[in-house]
Amino acid sequence: MTLIKSISGIRGTIGGRPGEALTPTDIVNISSAFGVWLKNSGANKKVVIGRDARISGEMVNHLVVGSLLSVGVDVVDLGLATTPSVEMAVVDLNAGGGIILTASHNPKNWNALKLLNGKGEFISDADGKQLLKMADDSNYQFNEVDELGSYDTCDYLDQHIEHILNLPLVDNKLIEQACFSIAVDAVNSVGGTAIPRLLKALGVTTVEEINCKPDGHFAHNPEPLPENIKEICSLVKDNKYDLGIIVDPDVDRLALVCDNGEPFGEEYTLVSVADYILENTKGALVANLSSTMALKDIAKKHKVEFFESAVGEVNVVNVMKEQNAVIGGEGNGGIIYPELHYGRDALVGVALFLTHLAKSKKSSSELRAQYPDYKMVKHKLELDENLDLDVVLKGVLEKYVDYPCNTIDGVKISFPTGWVHLRKSNTEPIIRIYAEGKDVSDSQKLVEEICNKMKL
């Protein structure tokens, strides 16, 4: 059993002992502390919550709602809702914060509480540490009966879609005229409702839905990697659809399938959308250290600056704000378009990509072919509890002093034809090692070399 506490909340497996997994005790503790912390900060005492469709969601929801009400916080419950919908609703409903109940791409036995501030963004490092200390110390108390919070519900998806349709760079009339045929795989979570409804609003009339019943029984590993999306790849190819759309359980990551049945490449979701945005709006592009170097090529093409951040949405957003970036995100299919809001959003990603595709007058495979074809290898290693990762990383740095190294998040080493990035995961007890080069063999060799140097 696993429980991971971080600045953005807590994530863990369901079942087990308090403090060792995500149990009701842990959920009540962090939810109550968050409500009190929010009120103490002077923020509006209203909190918006929403959840993905995983099996434990309803149980977790009841615990979170009850905990917030017990410390005098007013709750607006969106029910089954995408992560970006919750983020936007916090602002539109003038709430002091939000809680998203989702473990994102993790398997069905996981769940998490992701914590938002009044801007609908993940809370800061300083705020997160203060909140976790309050929770660890149980430094809060529950309200008496006349001071309990209130409870209300809201379906926010239509407002979210309306905001997307009103964006200047989303052309739903052009999308409608293109007469796209699209297949959707939503891994039996909230995307099964959200993506088809968005496509209908955009004027797409031919939509084939698979794994779109939001019952939390994930039809495959929910991380939208090539090995997990073979079903929709075959469906798109066999039925000659123009595009396949895959989202993770909380709909903040977007992966695509070309008309020939080949994955567009999760890394290239952001590449293609950034290309479209920068063609129409000049400004900086930001991505995390583990994102494809094709983004640098796109920035160079449009003669704009490219900046890298530490991994994590909050880190990308901070750099985007510092550099006044017009587009950014993470190479795992996370699009952050500040014209809408500062959060990864697969729905706006779909709308922008379809507009780009319609304007290009190309097939999705032809559009993909116009971008570089770098190959990335993603490797992970289970952490030995006695391992001092800082010592390991220092040793790696010493072995590569002749190469440019970035240490804002683990270690990223740049080579003439590629790069390697190794860091401790924020969401799992593992070390992630990513490498990218001109072909798979080069990338794999870089990973093997690093592992040998680390002696892991």
Sequence and secondary structure as in RCSB ss.txt:
>XXXX:A:sequence
MTLIKSISGIRGTIGGRPGEALTPTDIVNISSAFGVWLKNSGANKKVVIGRDARISGEMVNHLVVGSLLSVGVDV
VDLGLATTPSVEMAVVDLNAGGGIILTASHNPKNWNALKLLNGKGEFISDADGKQLLKMADDSNYQFNEVDELGS
YDTCDYLDQHIEHILNLPLVDNKLIEQACFSIAVDAVNSVGGTAIPRLLKALGVTTVEEINCKPDGHFAHNPEPL
PENIKEICSLVKDNKYDLGIIVDPDVDRLALVCDNGEPFGEEYTLVSVADYILENTKGALVANLSSTMALKDIAK
KHKVEFFESAVGEVNVVNVMKEQNAVIGGEGNGGIIYPELHYGRDALVGVALFLTHLAKSKKSSSELRAQYPDYK
MVKHKLELDENLDLDVVLKGVLEKYVDYPCNTIDGVKISFPTGWVHLRKSNTEPIIRIYAEGKDVSDSQKLVEEI
CNKMKL
>XXXX:A:secstr
  EEEETTEEEEEBSSSBTTBB HHHHHHHHHHHHHHHHHTT  SEEEEEE   TTHHHHHHHHHHHHHHTT EE
EEEEE  HHHHHHHHHHTT SEEEEE  TTS TTEEEEEEE TTSSB  HHHHHHHHHHHHHT      GGG   
EEE   HHHHHHHHHTSTT  HHHHHHHT EEEEE TTSTHHHHHHHHHHHTT  EEEEES   SS  SS SS  
GGG HHHHHHHHHHT SEEEEE TTS  EEEE TTS B  HHHHHHHHHHHHHHHS   EEEETTS THHHHHHH
HTT  EEEE SSHHHHHHHHHHHT SEEEETTTEEE TTT SSB HHHHHHHHHHHHHHHTS HHHHHHTS   E
EEEEEEE  TT  HHHHHHHHHHHTTTS EE SSSEEEEETTEEEEEEE SSSSEEEEEEEESSHHHHHHHHHHH
HHHHT 
